[in-house]
Amino acid sequence: MSSDTRTYSRRRFLGQAGGALLASALPYAALAQTRAANDRIQVAAIGMGIMGFNNCATTVKVPGVKLVAACDLYTGHLKRAKEVYGNDLVTTPHFEDILDNKSIDAVIISTTDHWHDKIAIAAMKKGKAVYCEKPMVHRLEEGLPMVAAQQQTGAICQVGSQRVSSATYLKAKELYEAGAIGQLVMAEAFWDRQSANGAWQYSIPRDASPQTVDWNRFLGDAPRRAFDAERFFHWRNYQDYGTGIAGDLFVHLFSGLHLITSSLGPTRIYTSGGTRYWKDGRDVPDVMAGVYDYPATDKSGPFNLQVRVNFIDGGGGGEQIALVGTEGKMIVRGNSVEVMRSKMAQAPGFGSWDSYATFDKQNQEDFKAWYEQHYAGQTSKNETSRSEWKAPAGYSDHFDHHANFYNAIRTGGKVKEDAAFGFRAAAAGLASNKSLFEQKIVLWDPVNMKLAG
């Protein structure tokens, strides 16, 4: 992150932290009331893989936050954590040590997907604020218990889909609600890649072994099997520990779409896909596509969504969300929002690719005279325009998402992505997997967050 980004983001955070937010009557409000704006929040990281280090790098840039402990099941990750954050950093392979430490206020959970709910629920019951990576849960049946845990404990719990805090997506939401594209009828989203790392073939350290990896603890409730370094370091490739394309990338797209449209999720889900190129033993697809029916809400009518991810995109990859309406199209890509408006003419026009040319001469003359009288004073051409909004140079929505989390801790206010929002986004992805692997249409109740059929 550039120095300009840090300055911009910190000013943004301090401005948010100084705002008036309603405190709840739950225990976390009392915690917030004991904190001055400059009090230090002590945080621990549970899971120090790629996202663990990435989350830590962002979180320590938030004013008043200190990383004091880290937990991981590979000794090399813990050694690296001390190299980056100093020898004073407490390290442990047991997350329970973190949760039992009363000096730790918050935890960042960046473990494999199949550990998310267990650690997050335990942390909330221990009085910790929780930042949990997406997807919030590994299985559909794990979602409601985690939502209930947040509600019952009053814990600050934020799920890590940074688009929910993004200035770019908030701008898209503002434009959408202002009618920039008319009535939404279709959304299209994709996130394509063309690289080995993009397909989760991450580097494996040469010392990976049962002596450096706590394999049995890693397995948790997954099926028992002998130590396998690929499964530990390439865990996203396996259904036992991860959620594949749908949990890693579809969820980001769902989160952004739900924020913009105020939707709770789809009601009908069908997906297809397969392993087309990365035949490395994975049991999740490297190409996946889905179609979704979204119901009407108070902010939009019913619409359809198409989503795809391709891990062997010969075009080089890329990602975007497009919302297509009756009067325009909005494309959200990176840190920009582009709106292309094309409002239909009042009159339908005639000629060109039209039956008019097939009329005999007399009927053409009669039709033209009737048309000019019938549509007198009405526009005959579509009204078109194009505009683009861009976030400030170097803007980081990842920083804003972390800053919003700590702002909620300080004030006892609401997070940007609580467990209910996080589960609804995750559920659309997990139902996508259910559709793919069971080869059927899945019906979902996004209001009550449960299977509908």
Salt bridges, closest charged atoms under 4 A:
ASP72 OD2 - HIS77 ND1 2.89
GLU83 OE1 - ARG80 NH1 3.09
GLU96 OE1 - ARG217 NH2 2.34
ASP97 OD2 - HIS94 ND1 3.98
ASP100 OD1 - LYS126 NZ 2.88
ASP105 OD1 - ARG35 NH2 2.68
ASP113 OD1 - HIS116 NE2 3.95
ASP117 OD1 - LYS118 NZ 3.36
GLU174 OE2 - LYS171 NZ 3.16
GLU177 OE2 - LYS173 NZ 3.28
GLU177 OE2 - LYS299 NZ 3.27
ASP192 OD2 - ARG308 NH2 2.65
ASP221 OD2 - LYS118 NZ 2.97
GLU230 OE1 - HIS234 ND1 3.86
ASP240 OD2 - ARG231 NH1 3.46
ASP248 OD1 - LYS134 NZ 2.67
ASP248 OD1 - ARG236 NH1 3.23
ASP280 OD2 - ARG282 NH2 2.86
GLU319 OE1 - ARG163 NH2 3.03
GLU327 OE1 - ARG341 NH2 3.32
GLU338 OE2 - ARG386 NE 2.72
ASP400 OD2 - ARG12 NE 2.45
GLU417 OE1 - HIS401 NE2 3.59
GLU438 OE2 - LYS434 NZ 3.07
GLU438 OE1 - LYS440 NZ 3.00
